[in-house]
Every structure is written in C-alpha cells, then in structure tokens.
Amino acid sequence: MHRRLWLFAGAAFAGLLLVAAAGAMTTVAHDSAASQAAPGATLKAAPFAQAWAHVPRTAAARKAKTVLIFGM
C-alpha cells in the first residue's frame, strides 16, 4: 500500500515538474506598447490567414461550398 502511495506521489510530482518546465520555456514580450506584435507572430498566423483567404465572402457562396463559419 505504501509503495503505491509513493509511486502516485512521485508521478504527481513529476507531472508538476513537467508543467513548470513547460511554463518556463514560453517567451513573453515585455513591451509597453500593447499594439505591437511579437516578432514571430506573423509567421505563426500565416496558416490561418492563408486558409481564411480561401473562404467565400457571401453566405450563398459559403452555402454552395458547404463552409461553416462560427464565432463572433
């Protein structure tokens, strides 16, 4: 019984350590101007922008291609 308890505690500690290490690896821009984007932001948004460019503009055209847009 004690062996299973220590195994569970060790696994929980390893999981917390993994989450903490992953959180420490993220980069945060510390600019005072909120309107400036991070240097790699345009590269990260490129796949979405390319996909959005192929979405038909009118509701009838989206219905003809069976494209669903959700969100506000």
C-alpha positions, -999 to 999 in steps of 0.1 A, spaced: 0 0 0 28 25 9 46 16 -23 16 26 -44 12 58 -24 48 68 -30 45 59 -67 15 81 -71 32 110 -52 62 106 -74 42 106 -106 22 137 -94 55 155 -86 70 146 -120 38 159 -137 40 192 -118 77 195 -126 69 189 -163 42 216 -163 65 241 -145 93 234 -170 70 239 -200 57 271 -185 92 284 -180 101 278 -217 74 301 -230 85 336 -242 66 367 -232 71 401 -249 76 428 -223 69 458 -245 50 487 -230 31 491 -263 3 466 -264 -4 472 -301 30 458 -312 30 421 -321 58 396 -312 84 392 -340 72 357 -349 35 365 -347 31 370 -384 47 337 -392 25 319 -367 -7 334 -381 2 327 -417 -16 293 -420 -48 309 -406 -45 339 -429 -40 316 -459 -70 294 -450 -92 325 -444 -83 339 -478 -100 309 -495 -133 313 -476 -161 327 -498 -173 361 -488 -210 358 -493 -234 335 -474 -247 319 -507 -212 311 -518 -203 296 -484 -235 275 -486 -226 263 -521 -192 251 -509 -206 238 -475 -183 261 -455 -195 268 -419 -182 299 -400 -189 301 -363 -179 326 -337 -181 364 -333 
